[in-house]
Every structure is written in C-alpha cells, then in structure tokens.
Amino acid sequence: MKSATIKKQNQNLETETDKEELNHLWQRLDSKGLLQTYKADLSFRLPGKGSFLLIHRGEGKKAKVEITEFPIENPTAFIRIQSISEETLNQIRFHASLYSLRPDIGAVASFQPEWSSFLKTLDHPLPLVFDEQCRQLGAPVFPIPKRIDGTVETSSIVLGGANAFLDEDAVVVTSVTREKAIYNCELIEKCAKAYLLAHSTGSPIQTIPWWVRFIAKSRLIKDEKKASAAYARGERPTGFKAY
C-alpha cells in the first residue's frame, strides 16, 4: 500500500513537471510570434502512461489557456459531451490519433503562423528546398487526411515519417521529442517564408538533389525508430543532436 502511494506521488510530481515544460515551450512559441491570437494547441506524449498532455487556446487575445491530460485510446470516453464543443472534441481526437498512428511522435503542435499558413494558397505542396527541411520535416508539406470525427486517417502521408502537414486553416508540426517539435515549428516558418518570397518572383526554384533527400530521410527514419523503441519502454528518447 505504501509503495503504491509513493508511486502515485511520483507520478503526480512528473505530471506537474510535464505541465511546467509544456507551459515553457508554449511561451517560447508565443514569444517568437508563432501563436499570434489564433487558436492553437500543443501536446506532449507522456511515456509509460498511455496518455498525452494537451494545452489548448481558443481564438482571441483574451482566450483562456487550458491544460488537460487525455488517454491516447478513447480520449473522449470520459468527457461530458454536453460540456465541450464538437470542434474541441475533434481536436482532442486528432492529437490522440496521431500518437496512436505514429509511436515515434513525442509532441504535436497545431497553430496558425504568419507565413506557413499561406502554404494552403499554393497549388502544390511545399517542396523540399532546404537541407534542414529534408532532415527534420522529411517530406513536402501536404494536407493531412482526416475523418469527420477529427481523427487522422491511416495514409502514406502520415506513416511515411513526415513531421509537417497542413490542416484546414492550421499547420501541424510533430517530432520525436518535445524540444525538436518546437524547433520544427520555427523551421517550417523559416522555410515557408523563404520559399513563398522566392516563389512570388516567378523564377525557377531548385529542389534538393534526390540523393541528399534519401540520406536525410534515412537518418530521420532512424531517429524515429529509436524514439518509438524508447516510448515503447515507457522512456523519453534521448541522444538526438540539436540543429
């Protein structure tokens, strides 16, 4: 009985630490102007718990920021449906389904940054034109396929290891760890800004050679397999190089 109490206390402390880290990285995105005043979400996988921690903010400057833990399997099963909007329920299911489909993902961000949000105006996905884009995002940025209930469909776009997608008015960014997901949020904004400005000139834009893309994607997949193994053990993956 005593050991069970200690275990529960330790889990509560871990959850509080996770909440502090979530708040810290949320503030980092906000301080860089990536969240603006639009609705936004950021979530973390909680290793060994089969759940994720979600921070959500609605539209507007005075929108309330809420942090809640949800199970990955049946995340809305214990929610009073009448007390929450269908849009919010769909967003919870969206995050949960990404963690379920991609065991390598450690964090998911859904937001509306200034430049990346304009990618939806292109008649083609954002191509791979930068080295770090190849290495960290892994693929051209396509719309993410979803079902009517908000869950992500099983598709090659998602299962291929990519870490950036378009979702209606939002941009979705993922990665193997929390910090790297935040870096990816900054990375896609830089790539989108550079590409959109270059594209607006009408001049030809060269993409990264296929062999560079192949090497970069192979390294990314290796990272993702390493992360999947760590999460399966109930551990946070470590040892990834910063960029």
Residue pairs with C-beta under 8 A, 6 or more apart in sequence:
11 49
14 46
15 46
15 53
15 69
18 44
18 46
18 53
19 53
19 67
21 44
21 178
22 42
22 44
22 53
22 55
22 67
22 178
23 55
23 67
25 42
25 178
25 179
25 182
26 35
26 42
26 55
26 65
28 182
29 35
29 40
29 42
29 109
29 111
29 182
29 185
32 186
33 114
34 111
34 113
34 114
34 185
34 186
34 189
35 57
35 111
35 113
36 112
36 113
36 114
37 59
37 60
37 61
37 63
38 59
38 111
38 112
38 169
39 56
39 57
39 58
39 59
39 63
39 112
40 56
40 57
40 109
40 110
40 111
40 112
41 54
41 55
41 56
41 57
41 91
41 95
41 108
41 109
41 110
41 111
42 54
42 55
42 107
42 108
42 109
42 110
42 111
43 52
43 53
43 54
43 55
43 95
43 107
43 108
43 109
44 52
44 53
44 106
44 107
44 178
45 52
45 72
45 99
45 105
45 106
45 107
45 231
46 52
46 53
46 69
47 230
47 231
47 234
47 235
47 236
48 234
48 235
50 71
50 72
50 73
51 69
51 70
51 71
51 72
52 69
52 70
52 72
52 95
52 96
52 99
52 108
53 67
53 68
53 69
54 67
54 68
54 69
54 70
54 92
54 95
55 65
55 66
55 67
56 65
56 66
56 67
56 68
56 88
56 91
57 63
57 64
57 65
57 66
58 64
70 76
70 92
70 95
70 96
71 77
71 96
72 96
72 99
72 100
73 96
73 100
75 92
75 93
75 95
75 96
76 89
76 92
76 93
79 89
79 92
81 89
89 150
90 149
90 150
91 110
91 150
92 150
93 149
93 150
93 151
94 110
94 146
94 150
94 151
94 152
94 167
95 108
95 110
96 151
97 150
97 151
97 152
98 105
98 108
98 152
98 158
98 174
99 105
99 108
101 152
101 154
101 158
101 159
102 158
102 159
102 174
102 224
103 228
103 231
103 232
104 161
104 176
104 223
104 224
104 225
104 227
104 228
104 231
105 174
105 175
105 176
105 227
106 175
106 176
106 177
106 178
106 180
106 181
106 227
106 231
106 236
106 237
107 174
107 175
107 177
107 178
107 180
107 181
107 182
108 172
108 173
108 174
108 181
109 172
109 173
109 174
109 181
109 182
109 184
109 185
110 167
110 170
110 171
110 172
111 170
111 171
111 173
111 185
112 169
112 170
112 171
113 171
113 185
113 188
113 189
113 192
114 189
115 189
115 192
115 193
115 196
116 171
116 188
116 189
116 192
117 169
117 170
117 171
118 192
118 196
119 125
119 126
119 141
119 166
119 171
119 192
119 196
120 143
120 166
120 169
122 199
125 140
125 141
125 142
126 140
126 141
126 164
126 191
126 192
126 195
127 140
127 195
127 205
127 207
128 134
128 137
128 139
128 140
128 207
128 208
128 213
129 191
129 194
129 195
129 205
129 206
129 207
129 208
130 191
130 194
130 208
131 208
131 212
131 216
132 187
132 243
133 187
133 188
133 191
133 208
134 208
134 212
134 213
134 216
134 217
135 216
135 219
135 220
135 243
136 163
136 175
136 180
136 183
136 184
136 187
136 220
136 243
137 162
137 163
137 164
137 184
137 187
137 188
137 191
138 160
138 161
138 162
138 163
138 164
138 216
138 217
138 220
139 157
139 160
139 161
139 162
139 164
139 217
141 162
141 164
141 165
141 166
141 188
142 157
142 162
142 165
142 166
143 165
143 166
143 167
144 152
144 157
144 158
144 165
144 166
144 167
144 172
145 152
145 153
145 155
145 157
145 158
146 152
146 153
146 167
147 153
152 158
157 165
158 165
161 217
161 220
161 221
161 224
163 173
163 174
163 175
163 181
163 184
163 220
164 171
164 172
164 173
164 174
164 184
164 188
165 171
165 172
165 173
166 172
171 188
173 181
173 184
173 185
173 188
174 181
174 184
175 181
175 183
175 184
176 223
176 224
176 226
176 227
176 237
176 240
177 227
177 236
177 237
177 240
179 242
180 240
183 242
183 243
195 205
198 205
199 205
208 216
223 240
226 237
226 239
227 237
229 237
230 236
230 237
230 238
231 237
